[in-house]
Amino acid sequence: MPVKIDEAGQQIDLVQGTLEMLILKTLALEPMHGYGVTLRIEQISNGIFRVNPGSLLPALSRLERGGRVKSEWRATENNRRAKYYLLTANGRKALVTERDQWQRQILAISRILDA
């Protein structure tokens, strides 16, 4: 399971389904290999989200089986072969849907917490 590291250094599990949405968003920026996805998520989250490779690869496989991403072998910046993942049209639609659902959930949770 990917984890969030809080200020005290404790691990907190991400909400189920969040990882796939973060992967889709990351691949919407540009195609990249799995390690690049991991680095980008950590970079954009300012180190708050660290993705375990044992969680990333199954999530990428699920997204690929679901037609949300496709993969192809390419040379990396270091001239090594790596499997690159690209967002499909289906993946772009899914990202919009999941992002909208996530935003509604965030607003509802905030209303409850602020009540």
Summary of the structure (lengths in Angstrom):
residues: 115
radius of gyration: 15.2
end to end distance: 31.6
largest distance: 55.0
contacts: 308
relative contact order: 0.16
helix: 54%
strand: 21%
